[in-house]
Amino acid sequence: MIAFDLSADAARRALAPAGVDHDPEAAQERYATAVWCQLIEPGDSVAGRLIAVRGPVASLEAVVAGGDLAELLPKEAAEGRKRWLPRLSAGAVADSLATAAARGVRLVTRADPEWPTQLDDLGMHAPLCLWVRGDAAALPRLQASVAIVGARAASQYGDHVARELAAELAGSGIAVVSGGAYGIDGSAHRAALLAGGLTVALLAGGADRAYPVGHTQLIDDVARRGVVVSEVACGSAPTKWRFLQRNRLIAALSAATVVVEAGWRSGSLNTAGHAAALSRPLGAVPGQITSATSAGTHRLIREYGAQCITSADDVRELLGMAAGMDAATAARGTYIGDATRVKDAMSTRVWRDAREIARRAGMAADAVEGILGLLALDGVVESGLEGWRLSRIGG
C-alpha cells in the first residue's frame, strides 16, 4: 500500500492557488481528477473505464491501496498499476496546479458547466478534464464550429485557402478549431482572430506554454481572445503520442473537420480519421494533382468520402447550414450537423410528419421540430396538412 493523502483538507490545500473555495466533496473530486491527469497518458481507456464506474476519488483510492479492481481484467489492472503508480507524486500535482494558477489556466471537469459535452462522444477514450487558458465559457458554444487543419509545411496556396475559409467562417460566428502548429493551423487561427471571431487551439503539451515556441505570441493572442486547451497537466511536454491523441480532441470538439492541405502521410489524416470514426462531417480541399502537399486531401476525397470543399459555403453545407447562414441563426438548432440528418430523412415527393422524420433520423421528435422550423425559414423545407417535405427549390 502506498501512502497518499486524498483527504478533503489535502485537496483544498492543493487547489488553494486557484483561489476558488470548493466544498469538501467537490474539492476531493477535482483534486483526484488532477492526480489522475498526472498518472495517465491521453486516451487511456483502461483508466477511463475504471473512473467511469467508481469516480475519480474511489478509483484512485483503490489503485493506491492495492485494492481489487473488479471492473478490469486482472491483466489490465496489473499493467495499469505498473503504468500509473510510478508517476504518483503529490509534489508534481501541486506544482502543476500552482503553475496553472500562475498562468491563468483553469482546470475544467465534467462537473463544471463549461464542460463541452461533445467530447463525451469519445467514450472511454474521452479526456478526464481540460486545462483551459482563456474563455472557458466559450467551450459549450462550439455547436457551430469547424476544425481547419493541414500541413505544417503548407504551400502558398494552402495558406491562402486556410486564411480565406477561417476568416469568412469566423466572421459569421462559426468558431475555428485547430492545433496551433505551423502552416495551416497557424494561418487558420490568425485569420479567425483578424476577423474578430472565436478560435480554439488544442495543444499536445501543457496549456501554460506554447508549442511550437515560435507561436508563443499567436497562442497568447488565442488565449486572450479565444481559448487554449490541453488535456495534459501544466508543465507537460508534447510527445508524438500526445500529438496523435490531441487530434481526437480536435475532431470531437468540432462539429465538422476540413483538411486544407495534407501529404500522403500527414498527421492531419489522423484528425480526419477521428472525425470519420465519430461520424462527424469531413471535408477536404482539392489541390493541383501534381502537388505532394495535396496528395492526402485527394486521398480523403477519393477513398474516404470527404466532401470537396472549395468555399466557406461548402463548409456551411457540411455543417448542415444553408449558404450564407450565420451561426447565430444556426445555433437555434440542437446541433448543427443534425440538420443534415433531418434532411436525409425527408423527401421532395413524400409528405412526412415530424415523428416519422425523427424516427428515420434517429432523433428526438422535439429536436426535429425545432430544426424543421429553422429549415423552413431558409426555404429548405415546406409544411402542409400532411406534414413536411423538402422544398423542390431549396432542398
C-alpha positions as CSV (number, residue, x, y, z in Angstrom):
1,M,0.0,0.0,0.0
2,I,1.3,3.5,-0.9
3,A,0.7,6.4,1.4
4,F,-1.0,9.3,-0.4
5,D,-3.2,11.9,1.1
6,L,-6.5,12.1,-0.7
7,S,-8.4,13.8,2.1
8,A,-10.6,16.9,1.6
9,D,-8.0,19.0,3.5
10,A,-5.2,17.9,1.3
11,A,-7.4,18.6,-1.8
12,R,-8.3,22.1,-0.7
13,R,-4.6,22.9,0.1
14,A,-3.5,21.7,-3.4
15,L,-6.3,23.6,-5.1
16,A,-5.8,26.8,-3.0
17,P,-3.6,28.6,-5.6
18,A,-6.6,28.8,-7.9
19,G,-8.4,30.9,-5.3
20,V,-11.7,29.0,-5.6
21,D,-13.3,27.7,-2.4
22,H,-14.8,24.3,-3.3
23,D,-16.9,22.3,-0.8
24,P,-15.0,19.3,0.6
25,E,-16.5,16.6,-1.7
26,A,-16.1,18.8,-4.8
27,A,-12.5,19.6,-3.8
28,Q,-11.7,15.9,-3.5
29,E,-13.2,15.1,-6.9
30,R,-11.3,17.9,-8.5
31,Y,-8.0,17.0,-6.8
32,A,-8.4,13.3,-7.7
33,T,-9.0,14.2,-11.3
34,A,-5.9,16.3,-11.3
35,V,-3.9,13.4,-9.8
36,W,-5.3,11.0,-12.4
37,C,-4.2,13.5,-15.1
38,Q,-0.6,13.1,-13.9
39,L,-0.8,9.3,-13.8
40,I,-2.2,8.5,-17.3
41,E,-1.5,9.3,-20.9
42,P,-4.2,10.8,-23.0
43,G,-6.8,8.2,-24.2
44,D,-6.1,5.6,-21.5
45,S,-9.3,3.6,-21.9
46,V,-8.5,1.3,-19.0
47,A,-8.4,4.2,-16.6
48,G,-11.4,5.6,-18.3
49,R,-13.5,2.5,-17.7
50,L,-12.4,2.4,-14.0
51,I,-13.1,6.0,-13.3
52,A,-16.5,5.9,-15.2
53,V,-17.7,3.3,-12.7
54,R,-16.1,4.4,-9.4
55,G,-15.5,8.0,-9.9
56,P,-12.0,9.7,-9.6
57,V,-11.7,9.5,-5.8
58,A,-12.8,5.9,-5.2
59,S,-10.9,4.6,-8.2
60,L,-7.7,6.4,-7.2
61,E,-8.1,5.2,-3.6
62,A,-8.4,1.6,-4.8
63,V,-5.4,1.9,-7.1
64,V,-3.2,3.4,-4.4
65,A,-4.3,1.0,-1.7
66,G,-3.8,-2.1,-3.9
67,G,-7.4,-3.0,-3.7
68,D,-9.5,-5.1,-6.0
69,L,-10.3,-3.5,-9.4
70,A,-13.2,-5.8,-10.3
71,E,-14.2,-3.6,-13.3
72,L,-10.9,-4.5,-15.0
73,L,-9.4,-7.8,-16.2
74,P,-6.6,-9.0,-13.9
75,K,-4.0,-8.3,-16.5
76,E,-5.4,-4.8,-17.2
77,A,-5.4,-4.0,-13.5
78,A,-1.8,-5.2,-13.0
79,E,-0.5,-3.5,-16.1
80,G,-2.4,-0.3,-15.2
81,R,-0.9,-0.1,-11.8
82,K,2.6,-0.6,-13.4
83,R,1.9,2.4,-15.7
84,W,0.2,4.7,-13.2
85,L,1.9,4.3,-9.8
86,P,5.4,5.3,-10.7
87,R,4.0,8.7,-11.7
88,L,2.2,9.2,-8.4
89,S,3.6,12.3,-6.8
90,A,1.7,14.8,-4.6
91,G,4.5,17.3,-5.4
92,A,4.1,17.0,-9.1
93,V,0.4,17.5,-8.8
94,A,0.8,20.6,-6.6
95,D,3.4,22.0,-9.0
96,S,1.0,21.6,-12.0
97,L,-1.9,23.3,-10.1
98,A,0.3,26.1,-8.9
99,T,1.7,26.7,-12.4
100,A,-1.9,26.6,-13.8
101,A,-2.9,29.3,-11.3
102,A,0.1,31.5,-12.1
103,R,-0.5,31.2,-15.8
104,G,-4.3,31.7,-15.7
105,V,-5.0,28.2,-16.7
106,R,-8.2,26.7,-15.3
107,L,-9.0,23.0,-14.6
108,V,-12.4,22.2,-16.2
109,T,-14.0,18.9,-15.3
110,R,-17.3,17.2,-16.2
111,A,-18.8,18.7,-13.0
112,D,-18.3,22.2,-14.5
113,P,-20.9,24.0,-16.7
114,E,-18.1,24.8,-19.1
115,W,-17.5,21.2,-20.0
116,P,-18.1,20.6,-23.7
117,T,-20.3,17.5,-23.7
118,Q,-19.4,16.7,-27.3
119,L,-16.1,15.3,-26.0
120,D,-18.1,12.5,-24.3
121,D,-18.7,11.0,-27.7
122,L,-15.1,9.6,-27.3
123,G,-16.5,7.2,-24.7
124,M,-13.8,5.6,-22.5
125,H,-11.2,7.5,-24.6
126,A,-12.6,10.9,-23.5
127,P,-10.4,13.2,-21.5
128,L,-10.9,13.3,-17.7
129,C,-10.5,17.0,-17.7
130,L,-9.3,20.0,-19.7
131,W,-6.7,22.6,-18.7
132,V,-8.1,25.8,-20.2
133,R,-6.4,29.2,-20.8
134,G,-8.8,31.9,-22.0
135,D,-12.6,32.0,-22.2
136,A,-13.7,28.6,-20.8
137,A,-17.3,29.6,-21.1
138,A,-17.0,29.5,-24.9
139,L,-16.4,25.7,-24.9
140,P,-20.1,24.7,-24.7
141,R,-20.9,27.1,-27.5
142,L,-19.0,25.1,-30.2
143,Q,-22.0,23.5,-31.8
144,A,-21.3,25.9,-34.7
145,S,-17.6,25.1,-35.2
146,V,-15.2,23.7,-37.8
147,A,-11.7,22.2,-37.4
148,I,-9.4,23.6,-40.0
149,V,-6.2,21.5,-40.2
150,G,-3.5,20.7,-42.6
151,A,0.2,20.5,-43.4
152,R,2.8,22.2,-41.3
153,A,4.9,22.8,-44.5
154,A,2.0,24.5,-46.2
155,S,2.2,25.9,-49.7
156,Q,1.3,29.5,-50.5
157,Y,-2.0,28.1,-52.0
158,G,-2.8,26.1,-48.8
159,D,-2.0,29.1,-46.6
160,H,-4.3,31.3,-48.7
161,V,-7.2,28.9,-48.7
162,A,-6.9,28.4,-44.9
163,R,-7.0,32.1,-44.3
164,E,-9.9,32.7,-46.6
165,L,-12.0,29.9,-45.1
166,A,-11.2,30.8,-41.5
167,A,-11.8,34.5,-41.9
168,E,-15.2,34.1,-43.6
169,L,-16.4,31.4,-41.3
170,A,-15.2,33.1,-38.1
171,G,-16.6,36.4,-39.3
172,S,-20.0,34.8,-39.5
173,G,-19.8,33.4,-36.0
174,I,-18.6,29.9,-36.7
175,A,-15.7,29.0,-34.3
176,V,-12.4,27.8,-35.9
177,V,-10.7,25.0,-34.1
178,S,-7.1,23.9,-34.8
179,G,-3.9,22.7,-33.3
180,G,-1.7,25.8,-33.0
181,A,1.0,24.4,-35.3
182,Y,3.0,26.0,-38.1
183,G,1.4,26.0,-41.5
184,I,-2.4,25.6,-42.0
185,D,-3.2,25.6,-38.2
186,G,-1.4,29.0,-37.6
187,S,-3.0,30.5,-40.7
188,A,-6.5,29.5,-39.6
189,H,-6.0,30.8,-36.1
190,R,-4.6,34.2,-37.3
191,A,-7.4,34.7,-39.8
192,A,-10.1,33.9,-37.3
193,L,-8.6,36.4,-34.9
194,L,-8.3,39.1,-37.6
195,A,-12.0,38.5,-38.4
196,G,-12.9,39.1,-34.8
197,G,-14.2,35.5,-34.4
198,L,-13.7,32.8,-31.9
199,T,-10.8,30.4,-32.3
200,V,-9.7,27.4,-30.2
201,A,-6.2,26.0,-30.1
202,L,-5.8,22.4,-28.9
203,L,-2.2,21.8,-27.6
204,A,-0.4,18.5,-27.2
205,G,1.6,19.8,-24.2
206,G,0.6,21.9,-21.2
207,A,-1.7,24.9,-21.8
208,D,0.8,27.0,-19.8
209,R,3.3,27.2,-22.6
210,A,3.2,27.5,-26.4
211,Y,4.4,24.8,-28.7
212,P,5.9,25.4,-31.2
213,V,7.8,28.2,-29.3
214,G,7.7,30.3,-32.4
215,H,4.0,30.6,-32.0
216,T,4.2,31.9,-28.4
217,Q,2.6,35.3,-29.5
218,L,-0.1,33.6,-31.5
219,I,-1.0,31.2,-28.7
220,D,-1.1,34.1,-26.2
221,D,-3.4,36.0,-28.6
222,V,-5.7,33.0,-28.9
223,A,-5.8,32.7,-25.1
224,R,-6.6,36.4,-24.8
225,R,-9.4,36.4,-27.3
226,G,-10.4,32.8,-27.6
227,V,-9.5,29.5,-25.9
228,V,-6.3,27.4,-25.5
229,V,-7.0,23.9,-24.3
230,S,-5.0,20.8,-23.3
231,E,-5.9,17.6,-21.6
232,V,-2.4,17.2,-20.1
233,A,-1.4,19.0,-16.9
234,C,0.6,22.2,-17.0
235,G,4.3,21.6,-17.3
236,S,3.7,18.5,-19.6
237,A,5.8,18.3,-22.7
238,P,4.3,17.5,-26.1
239,T,5.2,14.0,-27.4
240,K,4.4,12.1,-30.6
241,W,1.7,10.1,-28.8
242,R,0.2,13.2,-27.3
243,F,0.0,14.9,-30.7
244,L,-1.8,11.9,-32.1
245,Q,-4.2,11.8,-29.2
246,R,-4.7,15.6,-29.3
247,N,-6.1,15.1,-32.8
248,R,-9.0,13.1,-31.4
249,L,-10.0,16.2,-29.3
250,I,-9.8,18.5,-32.3
251,A,-12.2,16.2,-34.2
252,A,-14.5,15.6,-31.2
253,L,-14.7,19.2,-30.1
254,S,-15.7,20.4,-33.6
255,A,-18.9,20.0,-35.5
256,A,-17.0,19.2,-38.7
257,T,-13.4,18.8,-39.9
258,V,-11.9,20.3,-43.0
259,V,-8.4,19.3,-44.2
260,V,-7.0,22.1,-46.3
261,E,-3.7,20.6,-47.4
262,A,-2.0,17.3,-46.4
263,G,0.7,15.0,-47.7
264,W,0.1,11.3,-48.1
265,R,1.1,10.5,-44.5
266,S,0.2,13.8,-42.9
267,G,-0.8,13.9,-39.3
268,S,-3.9,15.8,-40.4
269,L,-5.2,12.5,-41.9
270,N,-5.2,11.2,-38.3
271,T,-7.5,14.0,-37.3
272,A,-9.7,13.2,-40.3
273,G,-9.8,9.5,-39.2
274,H,-11.0,10.5,-35.8
275,A,-13.7,12.7,-37.3
276,A,-14.9,9.9,-39.5
277,A,-14.9,7.5,-36.6
278,L,-17.1,9.9,-34.6
279,S,-19.4,10.3,-37.6
280,R,-18.5,14.0,-37.8
281,P,-18.8,15.6,-41.3
282,L,-15.5,15.6,-43.1
283,G,-14.3,17.8,-45.9
284,A,-11.1,18.2,-47.9
285,V,-9.8,21.0,-50.1
286,P,-8.5,19.8,-53.5
287,G,-5.2,21.0,-54.9
288,Q,-3.1,20.5,-58.0
289,I,-2.9,16.9,-59.0
290,T,0.9,17.2,-59.1
291,S,1.1,18.7,-55.6
292,A,2.6,16.4,-52.9
293,T,1.0,18.6,-50.3
294,S,-2.5,17.8,-51.6
295,A,-2.0,14.1,-52.0
296,G,-3.6,13.5,-48.6
297,T,-6.7,15.6,-49.3
298,H,-7.2,13.9,-52.7
299,R,-7.0,10.6,-50.9
300,L,-9.6,11.7,-48.4
301,I,-12.0,12.7,-51.2
302,R,-11.3,9.5,-53.3
303,E,-11.1,6.8,-50.6
304,Y,-12.9,8.2,-47.5
305,G,-15.9,10.1,-48.8
306,A,-14.7,13.5,-47.7
307,Q,-16.8,16.3,-49.2
308,C,-14.9,18.5,-51.7
309,I,-14.5,22.0,-50.1
310,T,-13.9,25.0,-52.4
311,S,-15.6,27.8,-50.4
312,A,-16.9,28.8,-47.0
313,D,-20.4,28.0,-48.3
314,D,-19.3,24.4,-48.9
315,V,-18.2,24.3,-45.2
316,R,-21.6,25.6,-44.1
317,E,-23.3,22.9,-46.2
318,L,-21.0,20.4,-44.4
319,L,-22.4,21.8,-41.1
320,G,-26.0,21.5,-42.3
321,M,-26.4,25.2,-42.7
322,A,-27.9,27.0,-45.7
323,A,-25.5,29.0,-47.8
324,G,-24.8,32.4,-46.1
325,M,-26.5,31.3,-42.9
326,D,-24.6,32.7,-39.8
327,A,-24.0,30.8,-36.6
328,A,-26.5,32.9,-34.6
329,T,-29.3,31.6,-36.8
330,A,-27.9,28.0,-37.0
331,A,-27.3,27.8,-33.2
332,R,-31.1,27.8,-32.6
333,G,-30.9,24.1,-33.7
334,T,-29.9,21.5,-31.2
335,Y,-26.7,20.5,-33.1
336,I,-25.7,21.9,-36.5
337,G,-24.9,18.5,-38.0
338,D,-28.4,17.3,-37.1
339,A,-29.9,19.4,-39.8
340,T,-28.3,17.2,-42.4
341,R,-29.8,14.1,-40.7
342,V,-33.2,15.7,-40.8
343,K,-33.0,16.5,-44.5
344,D,-31.7,12.9,-45.2
345,A,-34.9,11.6,-43.6
346,M,-37.1,13.7,-45.9
347,S,-38.2,13.6,-49.5
348,T,-39.2,16.1,-52.1
349,R,-42.2,14.0,-53.1
350,V,-43.5,12.3,-49.9
351,W,-45.0,14.3,-47.0
352,R,-44.0,13.0,-43.6
353,D,-44.9,14.2,-40.1
354,A,-42.2,15.3,-37.6
355,R,-42.4,12.0,-35.6
356,E,-41.8,9.9,-38.7
357,I,-38.9,12.2,-39.7
358,A,-37.5,11.8,-36.2
359,R,-37.8,8.0,-36.4
360,R,-36.0,7.9,-39.7
361,A,-33.3,10.3,-38.5
362,G,-32.8,8.5,-35.1
363,M,-33.5,11.8,-33.2
364,A,-35.9,13.1,-30.6
365,A,-39.1,14.5,-32.1
366,D,-38.9,17.8,-30.3
367,A,-35.3,18.4,-31.6
368,V,-36.5,17.6,-35.1
369,E,-39.4,20.0,-34.8
370,G,-37.0,22.8,-33.9
371,I,-34.7,22.1,-36.8
372,L,-37.7,21.9,-39.3
373,G,-38.7,25.3,-38.2
374,L,-35.2,26.7,-39.0
375,L,-35.1,24.9,-42.3
376,A,-38.5,26.3,-43.2
377,L,-37.3,29.8,-42.6
378,D,-34.5,29.2,-45.1
379,G,-36.8,27.7,-47.7
380,V,-35.2,24.3,-47.4
381,V,-38.4,22.5,-46.3
382,E,-42.1,23.3,-46.6
383,S,-45.0,22.2,-44.4
384,G,-48.6,21.3,-45.3
385,L,-51.6,19.5,-44.0
386,E,-49.9,16.1,-44.4
387,G,-46.6,17.1,-42.7
388,W,-43.2,18.2,-44.1
389,R,-41.2,17.7,-47.2
390,L,-38.0,19.1,-48.8
391,S,-38.6,22.1,-51.0
392,R,-38.1,21.4,-54.6
393,I,-36.3,24.7,-54.9
394,G,-34.4,25.0,-51.6
395,G,-33.9,21.2,-50.8
